[in-house]
Each structure stands twice: as structure tokens, then as C-alpha cells.
Amino acid sequence: MHMRETLISVNNLVKDFKGLRAVNGLSFTVPQGEVYGFLGQNGAGKSTTIRMLLTLVQPTSGSIQLFGQNLTTERHTILRQVGAVIERPDLYKYLTAYDNLRIMARLSGVKVGQKELMRELERVGLGQRAHSRVKTFSQGMKQRLGIACALIHNPQLIILDEPTNGLDPQGIADIRNLILHLVKNEGKSVFVSSHLLSEIQLIADSMLIIDKGREVAQGRVSELLNPSETIVQLHTTDDAATTQWLQASQWQQHLAPAADGIQLRLHSNRIPLLNRDLVGAGVDVLSLQSRHSLEDYFLSLTTSNQHVAAYQH
Amino acid sequence: MWQLTSIELFKIFKKPRTYISFVAIASIILLVQLALYVDGETYLSFVMQSVNETFSIEGKRLNGYFVCYTILQTLLVHVPLLIALVAGDMLAGEANMGTLRLLASKPISRSGLVLSKFAATTVYTIALLVFMAALSLGLSILLFGTSDLMVFKSDMLLILSQKDVLWRYFGAFGFAMLAMTTVASLAFLLSVFAENSIGPIISTMSIIILFTILTTMDIPLFNSLKPFLFTNHMLNWKGFFEDPVDYREVLKSAGILVAHIVLFLSVVIFVFRKKDILS
């Protein structure tokens, strides 16, 4: 197995907006040549992080490196190798798809001929509508044109912020297939954000989950969504002291963020051992139960509270 | 830089709202020309009411030069609105459309982006004034012919020889371009703080209306403010229709307008370079 080169390296990134900490000490690395999922519910800080990766927003503190170079000092060189669709694919509505694409190519620093522009439009299924104004396009068509604009200068890294928002099932499948094609057949790297675990699960090799601007989990998707692992909910007579004890013990690596009580992420056959250790340490256990699968746990982290409540009922 | 400016120009001239200004100017000029062509002598008699009692002026009084001067006096007050319509949209309009984030995430410097947008706005301003000059001067000369130009001042009537007029118009239109570029830079400045173009357009016009009122009202307190109001200097295109032309005064006003443009543009660059683009 060979080590993949690091494409994005983010270290202790913080962004404050007038008293609100939108991103709180985020650190992650994205390897080259894979789909990296960036998961979190709406307002978790995904778009702010992506905007910092694209120099639209200045970090309060922390550092970002892309392609091994400092984003602040090597902005021009880096951005030439990056294509992005940020939130909605807003384009010049009074211009045609062809004109929009031509402008984006020139702004990205490449001279692209008519044939290449048409080829790119055909690739995203807009060849027949090349000379129609964007204001006549559906949301799905705009999204595809946005992706064409992100790809026209042949970037190494493609950043897609919620690319399936507002799309019908067929549109979602098309985008998914395009992302997989870009990575597998063209050797690109894709950093894709979503608030839907199901979306990320289908395409990403690795993922980072954030909540309230903080990292919740990161790693290989196959490991994070390991079906043999479970979330254990623990209640004791003194949760704070128990948490302190757990943090100092071998169970520290299993602790998971929790809104209430203590949660641990571990294989179900280790639950009795955990219980023995707790009793041995003199912890008064009130309850210890395996609550739900990891997938349910991540869903609860990346779905709105109302949604979770409805789901549980 | 040229590539960025050409992209901005392409966008400006592909946008339907750009042509509102050209249609509005053409409509006003053609209407004034039609009215003067049909009943210009009545208008002239009314304007010269006080002069006619003392003097008898012979010759072709209603000529292309006079018509152009009449149009300029009326129209140059309204042109700032048409300029603000485009300049106020340059950054705020992009923010509103969501395209500003596209531009700012490209490998181009933010200063370069601002400068190219302002260069394109200046080209639009110049194009609008060249169009206005072609219609108000060129078409008026074709329709009404040429003769000596009568310029009515508050305390005198100045008659400029036919041979001594055309260059004055070139100077006046050149000065008007500078004045309108100042308006464009003001709208551009307000545009950097807004996320839709209505705010900068209305704010620009409000500032110009307020400053123009302060400029025209003859109250001692306001008089002390006048040298600092750019609207006061914008009116100095009329200086080219003095005899002799007070070049010192014209150049001083031009310098103050240039200083305003540089100041406004510098603030835009400073703010835009630090701005978090959240639209």
C-alpha cells in the first residue's frame, strides 16, 4: 500500500463572526486521488470552512495548505488548480451557458477554444442548450453548468459544496456518477460537503464530520460506519467524574460527543469489559445501554433536532 | 488586467439595464430637439425676454450650438442617476447574484478585480457621454446648423463666435466625463458595502441631490462648505463657456475631482481586499 500525497492540510482553523465562532479549531488532511466527504448539519460550519479553502473568507487563526503550499502566500498558483461550486451554482443569468463557461475559463487563466467549451457542455448534458440564457435553466441544469465551470480549466482538486441540493433523484445520481468518474477515470480529487450521510456514504473514501464548527469524527468511511460498532450510553451518579476517569483510562479513545450523559463508541463484545472496569474503579453505574448503530449516531449528529425527534417517534 | 476589463465590459454590455441609460438619453435629447425644431423661436423669445428690451440680436440665434448648450444644462443634472445605475451594480449586483464568490475564488487578485471593474465602469461612462455628445451636438448641428453661441449668465449675456465654440464643447464634454467618473467612483464605493444594487444607486443619488442643494443655495454657512463639495466642482464644465476661460479654476476643479476618484477607489480596494465574501 502506498502513501497518498496530502492535497489539503488544515491546522487548527478558527473563524469568528462578530461573537459567533463558526469554525472552532478544525484540523484535517485530505489525500490526493479520492473523494473526501465533509459532513455536518446546516450551520455546522461547512460552507465557512470551504470559503476559507477558497480564500473568500479570512481565517481568524490557523493555517491552510493546498498542494503543499501556503494558501495565503501562494493563492494564485493554488487556485489555478482548484475548481469549485459553492452552495448554489449562481451564474450570470442574462448570459448563455456558453458565455458563462467561456468567462469562467478565462478567469481561471486558460484559453479554451469553442470545441473544448462545447465538449465540456456536452459532458454535463448541456450541449443542446449551449446558447440558451441561464435564466431559462432548471436548478439541475444550473448545477450541471456550475460543475462544467468548475472543471473547464482541468483542475486537480474539485471542491463541491452541497452539490445535490435542490436536485431531483436523477440529478443527484448524475452528479454522484460524475464525481466518481472524475476520481476513478481522470485522477481528480474531490472534496464534497453534504448534510446527508447517505450521500457521502455512497461516494466518499474518507470523511470528516463536524458539528458547531468542531470535529466530531474523521477517518475512512468504511471504518467510521463499521456495522459491528455501537454507541453505548452511560449514566452514573457523577457523570463529570466518570468522564474524567474515562479520559485517563484505556477507554479514552472510545469517548464520543454526547448532548446528554456519556457516550462511547465501541464493539458490542467489549461492553461487559467496560462495565467491569467501571465497577472496579468504584463508579456507581445507573445505566449502561447500547443505544443504536453508528450510522444512527452520525445521522443524529448531522440531522436537525426536529428531524431526529420525528424519526424517533 | 485588459483581459479582466474586457470580461467586465462584455458583462456590462450584455446586460439589458445598461441600455436603459442610452435609451433615456436618446429620448430626452430627441424630444428637446423636436420641441425646439417645432417651436424653438417661442422658447428663445421667452428666454431672451429681458434682453430683447435693451438689445436687438440679429442672426441665427436658434442654432446647433445653442440647442446643445440647452440640452447639456438640463441633462447633466440627471446623468449621474444613469451612471449610478451601472456603477452601483458592479460589486453589489455580483454579490446579489451570488457570482462575486465565483470571481473571488478565481486566481486573480482582489485589487485587480476592483480595478478592472472600475475601468469597465469608466469605459461605460465615457461611452454614454460620447453617445450624448454625438446626439446633442452632432445631431443638433445637422438639424439646426451652426452660428454664434449665446450663453445666458445670471448677470450677462455672452456671445461666442461660431469659430470659437467647437473646441469649448470638446473641453466641456471631457470635463463632464471626469465629473461623471467621480459619480461612478462614488456609486462604486457604496457598492462595496452592499449586497444588492438598489442601496448604492439610491444612496449615490441622495448624496448628489443633497450636495447639489448645498451647492446651489446661497446661504453663508453652505457657502463655506462649497469648496469641499465635489458637486460644486462637477458644474465647472461651464467654465469652458467663459471668455476668457479661467483655466486655473477649471484645472483646480478637475484636480479635486481626480482626488475624489483616487480616494474613493483606494477605499474600495482597501475594503474589498479585507472583505469576507459571504453572499
Chai-1 contact restraints between the chains, C-beta under 6 A:
chainA,res_idxA,chainB,res_idxB,connection_type,confidence,min_distance_angstrom,max_distance_angstrom,comment,restraint_id
A,L54,B,S105,contact,1.0,0.0,6.0,A-B,restraint_1
A,L56,B,R101,contact,1.0,0.0,6.0,A-B,restraint_2
A,L56,B,A104,contact,1.0,0.0,6.0,A-B,restraint_3
A,L56,B,S105,contact,1.0,0.0,6.0,A-B,restraint_4
A,L56,B,I277,contact,1.0,0.0,6.0,A-B,restraint_5
A,V57,B,D276,contact,1.0,0.0,6.0,A-B,restraint_6
A,H76,B,P107,contact,1.0,0.0,6.0,A-B,restraint_7
A,L79,B,P107,contact,1.0,0.0,6.0,A-B,restraint_8
A,R80,B,P107,contact,1.0,0.0,6.0,A-B,restraint_9
A,A84,B,S105,contact,1.0,0.0,6.0,A-B,restraint_10
A,I86,B,R101,contact,1.0,0.0,6.0,A-B,restraint_11
A,R88,B,G98,contact,1.0,0.0,6.0,A-B,restraint_12
A,D90,B,M97,contact,1.0,0.0,6.0,A-B,restraint_13
A,D90,B,G98,contact,1.0,0.0,6.0,A-B,restraint_14
A,D90,B,T99,contact,1.0,0.0,6.0,A-B,restraint_15
A,Y94,B,K15,contact,1.0,0.0,6.0,A-B,restraint_16
A,L95,B,K14,contact,1.0,0.0,6.0,A-B,restraint_17
A,I103,B,I7,contact,1.0,0.0,6.0,A-B,restraint_18
A,L107,B,K106,contact,1.0,0.0,6.0,A-B,restraint_19
A,S108,B,K106,contact,1.0,0.0,6.0,A-B,restraint_20
A,G109,B,P107,contact,1.0,0.0,6.0,A-B,restraint_21
